[in-house]
Every structure is written in C-alpha cells, then in structure tokens.
C-alpha cells in the first residue's frame, strides 16, 4: 500500500506550486483596494504601535537610511532571498525528508492562501509610502542604483505596475522565512543548517522593518498566519494517518472473516459437518420409500 505521507510525482507538485504562486501573484494584484483606505489602515497601525511603544520600524529605518553598509545589503535581502530560499527549502524537503514533505507543503500553501485573504480584507500602506512626514525613508528607492529594483517595492525597474504595494498585512516575507527556519531547525542534521534556521527569520524581520516595507504588526501577523497554517497542516496529517491506519486494518479484517467462513464447520447446536456436507434443510427431498414386503 502506498504511504500517504510520501510526495506525489515531481511534475504534479510543480504544477500545484505553480498554481499557488499564480494565485499569490494574481491575488496581490486583484486585492489592491482603495489607496486612501490603505493609507488609513497604515496610519491606524502606526498610531497603535506608537501608543504601545512597538514602532520598532522607525529607529531601524533611520539606521538603514543613515548607513549604506546596512541599507544596501538589506535591500538585496528583501528583494531576493524571499524568492530563493523558500523554494530551495521546499526542494530540500522533497528530496531529503520526503516523509514530512506533504505536511510542509500543505503548511506553506494554506498559510499563503490565508495571507491573500488578509491582503484582500486589509490593504495597508507600508511605512515607506507614508513618507518623510512620518519619519520614514524608502531605502529601496534610495539605494535603487545598486540593484535591479526601482522605486516600487522590490519589483524590477519598469515592472512596478505588476505588483501591489499595499499588500503589506500580513508580511509573507516574515511568514515564509519563519516556515523555512522551523523546517531547517527541525530537520536539518548539520549544525550550520540549524543556525541558518534560527537566524534567517530574525534577519528577515529586521530587514522588512528597516527598509520600511512593513510595520512590526505586519511581521507579527505573518507569524500568526504561519501558526494557523501549521495547525491546519497538522490536523490534515493526523486525519491522513487515521485513514491510512483504517485502510490497513480493513483488508486484514476481511481476510480473517473470509478464512473463518471457509474453515468453520460448526452448525447449529454445536454439531460439525464434514467438508461439502449439506445441512438437512439444504438436501433435496428423498424418493418415496419402497413398499414394505408382505
């Protein structure tokens, strides 16, 4: 019997992930929403953070703006690792940890789709688009001469219209980095992989805030989305295990019952019959008895 936990064929997985990424990209574009509404949401988040002293993005953004040796690498990290490390970890799980791949893939897919719901329900203006009036600098625009991106998020120059700059809540940069980190820490055997698993989510969180692409609450929401996706994937895994166990027991039970039926010769009253012998009720009627001799 096929193990339900083993991944399906690679081309089927690739097709599925391609469809999910298409939904992710298309969903971001379709969920652009009203610009003023996005600005209002951004301002509400910023005021809430300031009231609770949680606006960590403000000092980090000033630091990245004033020091190019921090800002430029941060921009490269923001614009690239999101799209490189995540598929690399997924591929690593497929080849090295196939028994855990399906759960990891389901976790990633469900969390991503849940993030798209957040983009649609709450379009949010990132700090960098609030501008200098609120103390934020757009480091992506400031250091754009050093990379391939322009002034519109991490999109290559001339392709800004193909991205949604108001898809900030939750931060899937942070969510996907947390997904990578947990898997590397949990299943990595080499100490370097485990260190990378611990460092990568933390660095990503600092980067998205320091480049003014996300608020702290965006990052927290990204972690929350991944938590919800993990619970869903875990529930699905347990359901699959129960079904697989039930399917494994069913043939054995049927075989035992069938064998009992073939071998048992016990009839009503505890009497036994020989092989092939018919019960009285199953026997054909006997011919009339011959006449008694005179």
C-alpha positions as CSV (number, residue, x, y, z in Angstrom):
1,X,0.0,0.0,0.0
2,X,1.2,3.5,-0.9
3,X,2.3,5.6,2.1
4,X,0.1,8.7,2.1
5,X,3.0,10.8,3.5
6,X,5.2,10.3,0.6
7,X,5.2,13.1,-2.0
8,X,3.5,12.7,-5.3
9,X,5.3,12.9,-8.6
10,X,7.6,15.9,-9.0
11,X,5.7,17.3,-12.0
12,X,2.4,17.2,-10.1
13,X,4.0,19.0,-7.2
14,X,5.5,21.6,-9.5
15,X,2.1,22.1,-11.2
16,X,0.4,22.6,-7.8
17,X,3.0,25.0,-6.5
18,X,2.9,26.9,-9.8
19,X,-0.9,27.3,-9.5
20,X,-0.5,28.5,-5.9
21,X,2.2,31.0,-6.9
22,X,-0.1,32.2,-9.7
23,X,-2.9,32.7,-7.2
24,X,-0.5,34.5,-4.9
25,X,0.7,36.9,-7.6
26,X,-2.8,37.4,-9.1
27,X,-4.4,37.8,-5.7
28,X,-2.0,40.5,-4.7
29,X,-2.9,42.4,-7.9
30,X,-6.7,41.9,-7.5
31,X,-6.6,43.0,-3.9
32,X,-5.1,46.4,-4.5
33,X,-8.1,48.1,-2.9
34,X,-8.7,51.8,-2.3
35,X,-5.5,53.8,-1.8
36,X,-7.0,56.1,0.8
37,X,-8.3,53.0,2.7
38,X,-4.8,51.5,2.6
39,X,-3.3,54.8,3.9
40,X,-5.9,54.9,6.7
41,X,-5.0,51.3,7.7
42,X,-1.3,52.1,7.7
43,X,-1.8,55.2,9.9
44,X,-4.0,53.2,12.3
45,X,-1.3,50.5,12.7
46,X,1.4,53.2,13.2
47,X,-0.6,55.0,15.9
48,X,-1.4,51.8,17.7
49,X,2.3,50.8,17.7
50,X,3.3,54.2,18.9
51,X,0.8,54.1,21.7
52,X,2.3,50.7,22.9
53,X,5.9,51.6,22.0
54,X,6.0,48.9,19.4
55,X,7.1,51.0,16.4
56,X,10.4,49.3,16.0
57,X,10.4,50.1,12.3
58,X,11.1,53.8,12.9
59,X,14.5,53.5,14.5
60,X,15.5,50.7,12.3
61,X,14.6,52.6,9.2
62,X,16.7,55.6,10.4
63,X,19.6,53.3,10.9
64,X,19.4,51.7,7.5
65,X,18.9,55.1,5.9
66,X,22.0,56.7,7.5
67,X,24.3,53.7,7.0
68,X,24.5,52.4,3.4
69,X,26.6,49.4,4.6
70,X,23.4,48.2,6.3
71,X,20.8,49.6,3.9
72,X,22.1,48.2,0.7
73,X,22.6,44.6,1.9
74,X,19.1,44.8,3.5
75,X,17.6,45.8,0.2
76,X,19.2,42.9,-1.6
77,X,18.0,40.5,1.1
78,X,14.4,41.9,0.8
79,X,14.4,41.8,-3.0
80,X,15.9,38.3,-3.5
81,X,16.0,35.8,-0.6
82,X,12.2,35.6,-0.3
83,X,12.2,34.0,-3.8
84,X,15.3,31.9,-3.5
85,X,15.4,30.3,0.0
86,X,11.8,29.3,0.2
87,X,11.7,27.1,-3.0
88,X,15.2,25.8,-2.0
89,X,13.9,24.6,1.4
90,X,10.9,23.1,-0.3
91,X,13.1,21.2,-2.8
92,X,15.3,20.0,0.1
93,X,12.3,18.7,2.0
94,X,11.1,16.8,-1.2
95,X,14.4,15.0,-1.7
96,X,15.8,14.7,1.9
97,X,12.7,14.5,4.1
98,X,10.0,13.0,1.8
99,X,8.0,11.6,4.7
100,X,7.5,15.2,6.0
101,X,7.2,16.9,2.7
102,X,3.5,16.8,2.3
103,X,2.8,18.4,5.7
104,X,5.4,21.1,5.0
105,X,3.9,21.8,1.6
106,X,0.4,22.0,2.9
107,X,1.6,24.3,5.7
108,X,3.1,26.7,3.2
109,X,0.2,26.6,0.7
110,X,-2.5,27.1,3.3
111,X,-0.6,29.9,5.1
112,X,0.0,31.7,1.8
113,X,-3.7,31.5,0.8
114,X,-4.7,32.8,4.2
115,X,-2.3,35.7,3.7
116,X,-4.1,36.5,0.4
117,X,-7.3,36.8,2.4
118,X,-5.5,39.4,4.6
119,X,-4.4,41.4,1.6
120,X,-7.9,41.5,0.3
121,X,-9.6,42.4,3.6
122,X,-7.0,44.9,4.8
123,X,-5.0,46.7,2.1
124,X,-2.3,48.5,4.0
125,X,0.1,51.3,3.1
126,X,3.7,50.3,4.1
127,X,5.7,52.8,6.2
128,X,7.9,53.8,3.2
129,X,4.9,55.2,1.3
130,X,3.9,57.3,4.3
131,X,7.0,59.3,3.6
132,X,9.1,61.8,5.4
133,X,6.1,63.4,7.0
134,X,6.0,60.4,9.4
135,X,9.8,59.9,9.6
136,X,10.2,57.1,7.0
137,X,12.7,56.9,4.1
138,X,12.2,54.5,1.2
139,X,15.5,52.7,1.3
140,X,14.6,50.7,-1.9
141,X,14.3,54.0,-3.8
142,X,17.3,55.5,-2.0
143,X,19.7,52.6,-3.0
144,X,18.0,51.6,-6.3
145,X,21.1,52.5,-8.2
146,X,22.8,49.5,-6.6
147,X,20.2,46.9,-7.6
148,X,17.6,45.9,-10.2
149,X,14.7,47.3,-8.4
150,X,13.1,50.7,-8.8
151,X,11.0,52.9,-6.5
152,X,8.1,50.5,-6.4
153,X,8.9,47.9,-3.8
154,X,11.2,45.0,-4.9
155,X,9.9,44.8,-8.5
156,X,12.4,45.2,-11.3
157,X,12.5,48.6,-12.9
158,X,9.6,49.2,-15.2
159,X,7.5,46.4,-13.7
160,X,6.1,48.2,-10.7
161,X,2.6,48.1,-12.2
162,X,2.7,44.3,-11.9
163,X,2.9,44.4,-8.1
164,X,0.6,45.5,-5.3
165,X,2.4,47.9,-3.0
166,X,-0.4,47.8,-0.5
167,X,-0.2,44.0,0.2
168,X,1.6,44.5,3.5
169,X,-0.6,43.0,6.1
170,X,0.4,40.2,6.9
171,X,4.1,40.1,5.9
172,X,4.6,36.9,4.0
173,X,8.3,37.8,3.8
174,X,8.4,37.1,7.6
175,X,5.9,34.2,7.3
176,X,7.8,32.3,4.7
177,X,11.1,33.0,6.5
178,X,9.6,31.5,9.7
179,X,8.5,28.5,7.7
180,X,12.0,28.0,6.3
181,X,13.5,28.5,9.8
182,X,11.3,25.9,11.5
183,X,12.0,23.3,8.9
184,X,15.7,23.8,8.8
185,X,15.9,23.8,12.6
186,X,13.7,20.7,13.0
187,X,15.0,18.5,10.1
188,X,18.5,19.9,9.5
189,X,21.2,17.5,10.7
190,X,24.2,19.7,10.1
191,X,24.7,22.4,12.8
192,X,25.0,25.1,10.1
193,X,21.5,24.4,8.8
194,X,20.1,24.7,12.2
195,X,21.9,28.0,12.8
196,X,20.6,29.3,9.4
197,X,17.1,28.2,10.6
198,X,17.4,30.3,13.7
199,X,19.0,33.4,12.1
200,X,17.1,33.7,8.8
201,X,13.6,34.6,10.3
202,X,15.2,37.1,12.6
203,X,17.2,38.8,9.9
204,X,14.2,38.9,7.6
205,X,12.1,40.5,10.3
206,X,14.7,43.2,10.9
207,X,15.1,43.8,7.1
208,X,11.4,44.2,6.4
209,X,11.1,46.8,9.1
210,X,14.4,48.6,8.5
211,X,13.7,49.0,4.8
212,X,10.2,50.4,5.8
213,X,8.4,47.8,3.8
214,X,6.4,46.5,6.8
215,X,5.3,47.5,10.3
216,X,6.1,45.4,13.3
217,X,2.5,44.3,13.4
218,X,2.7,43.1,9.8
219,X,5.6,40.9,10.9
220,X,3.6,39.6,13.9
221,X,0.6,38.9,11.6
222,X,2.9,37.0,9.2
223,X,3.9,34.8,12.1
224,X,0.3,34.4,13.1
225,X,-0.7,33.3,9.6
226,X,2.0,30.7,9.6
227,X,0.8,29.4,13.0
228,X,-2.7,29.0,11.7
229,X,-1.4,27.2,8.6
230,X,0.7,24.9,10.7
231,X,-2.3,23.9,12.8
232,X,-4.3,23.2,9.7
233,X,-1.5,21.1,8.2
234,X,-1.1,19.2,11.4
235,X,-4.8,18.4,11.6
236,X,-4.7,17.2,8.0
237,X,-1.7,15.0,8.7
238,X,-3.4,13.3,11.7
239,X,-6.6,12.8,9.6
240,X,-4.4,11.1,6.9
241,X,-2.7,8.9,9.4
242,X,-6.1,7.7,10.8
243,X,-7.4,7.0,7.3
244,X,-4.2,5.1,6.4
245,X,-4.4,3.0,9.6
246,X,-8.1,2.3,8.9
247,X,-7.3,1.2,5.3
248,X,-4.5,-1.0,6.5
249,X,-6.8,-2.8,9.1
250,X,-9.7,-3.3,6.7
251,X,-8.1,-5.9,4.3
252,X,-6.8,-7.9,7.3
253,X,-10.2,-8.0,8.9
254,X,-11.9,-9.1,5.7
255,X,-9.3,-11.8,5.2
256,X,-9.8,-13.1,8.7
257,X,-13.6,-13.2,8.3
258,X,-13.4,-14.9,4.9
259,X,-11.0,-17.5,6.3
260,X,-13.2,-18.2,9.2
261,X,-16.1,-18.8,6.8
262,X,-14.1,-21.2,4.7
263,X,-12.8,-23.2,7.6
264,X,-15.7,-23.3,10.0
265,X,-17.8,-26.5,10.1
266,X,-19.8,-25.6,13.2
267,X,-23.6,-25.7,12.7
268,X,-26.5,-25.0,15.0
269,X,-26.4,-27.0,18.2
270,X,-22.6,-27.3,18.1
271,X,-22.6,-30.2,15.6
272,X,-20.0,-30.4,13.0
273,X,-20.3,-31.3,9.4
274,X,-17.7,-32.8,7.0
275,X,-16.4,-30.8,4.1
276,X,-19.0,-30.4,1.4
277,X,-21.8,-32.0,3.5
278,X,-25.2,-30.3,3.2
279,X,-27.4,-29.4,6.1
280,X,-30.8,-31.2,6.3
281,X,-32.6,-28.2,5.1
282,X,-30.4,-27.9,2.1
283,X,-30.7,-31.6,1.0
284,X,-33.1,-32.5,-1.9
285,X,-36.3,-34.4,-0.9
286,X,-35.8,-38.2,-0.8
287,X,-37.8,-40.5,-3.1
288,X,-40.7,-42.3,-1.6
289,X,-39.7,-45.3,0.4
290,X,-40.3,-48.8,-1.3
291,X,-43.3,-50.7,-0.2
292,X,-43.0,-53.0,2.7
293,X,-42.6,-56.6,1.8
294,X,-45.7,-58.6,2.6
